[in-house]
Each structure stands twice: as C-alpha cells, then as structure tokens.
Amino acid sequence: LQKLTQKPLSYIGKLFVKFFSANQITFFGFFIGILMSISIFFELYLYALLFLVINRLCDGLDGVMARMTAPSPLGAYLDITFDFIIYASFVLAFGLHDQSNLIVSMFLLFSYICTGTTFLAQAILQPQIDNYSEDDRIEISKGFIYASGLIEGTETIIFMIITLIVPDAFIFFGLVFGVLCLITAIARILIFYKKYKNSAPK
C-alpha cells in the first residue's frame, strides 16, 4: 500500500510540515483513532469509518513528514505504540458494545498480542543481529525493522473497513482475521527459529 500512497502523501507532507511537526500529526491521529473506537461503541459506524480514514492518513503522513525533517526515536516509538493501542481499542469497542462479540474480541486481542510480540521482538533483535551502524540506521526508511508476514498493516486496515461497513458480520470476519494473525505469528517464529537456531555459541 505504501507504494501507492507515498507520492500523494509527500505532496500533503510538504504543505503540512510548514505548520506542524510529525509528532503533532501522530498525536492528532491517535486522538482521531480513539474517537473511532468511541463511535463504534455507540454504533456510529459511518463516523467511525471516517475517523479510521483520517487516522490512517495521519499514520502515513507523520512518517513522511519525519523523513522530510529529522526522524527521531520518539517519533518511531509513538507511531508503533499508538498503532497497537488503536488496533486493540477497535476490537475492544466491538466487544463492549455487544456481548455477543465479546469472545471474538478476546480472541482477536490474543492474536494481536501474538503478532505484536513476534513483530516487536524481531524489531529489537534484528538490528543487533545485522550489526547496523548509526549511519546504516539513517538509511532505513522506518524507525523499526519490520517483520513481514501474512497479516500486516494493509490487511489490518482492510479488516477494519469491512467490519465497519458490515458490523453485523464482525464475529465471522473477526474469527477469520484472528486465525490469519495466529498463522502469521507462528510463521514468524518458525522462520526466525530456522534462520538463527545455529547462531548461538556452543
């Protein structure tokens, strides 16, 4: 998705960077994301969809703006932290709104923890394994080393959009998406294990 969005976001970023910092856009996007979850709780799904679009726009825009100025560890930290909070609040809102969604919401939160843990663990360890220097880090377009997988950001956004358009189908799509998240987490563990199982000193 980034390949399609980077160019238009760059145009917007050049305008916004004159008036706002990247971190300000991150905080604004987070606030909008919380409004999205509140809207879900009150069954205001159209508003929630609008807030989701704005939140994701801010999520892409803050990174573009940061690279136009000076990417910082704080910016990378806020970006990934707020993303996980918004993803969790999304499924929590569905569970709190309707008790019939509660078990699926709990399952989704579990699967999110699995994918999030495998993602962050590799983000922490990969730079140490690859021995990136500080100069190398500047060349990396993201503040984290991103672990690829079946389910990533784009697929998560698609899931969120579908459930906001068809909220009554949350249980079905939530189960499917949760299973795919678990497959992603298991695959990351197996790939990392296979790649590095012989790297420890004997």
HELIX and SHEET records of a PDB file:
HELIX    1   1 GLN A    2  PHE A   16  1                                  15    
HELIX    2   2 ALA A   22  PHE A   41  1                                  20    
HELIX    3   3 TYR A   45  MET A   68  1                                  24    
HELIX    4   4 PRO A   73  HIS A   97  1                                  25    
HELIX    5   5 GLN A   99  ASN A  101  5                                   3    
HELIX    6   6 LEU A  102  ASP A  130  1                                  29    
HELIX    7   7 GLU A  134  GLU A  139  1                                   6    
HELIX    8   8 GLY A  153  ILE A  165  1                                  13    
HELIX    9   9 PRO A  167  ALA A  169  5                                   3    
HELIX   10  10 PHE A  170  TYR A  196  1                                  27    
END                                                                             
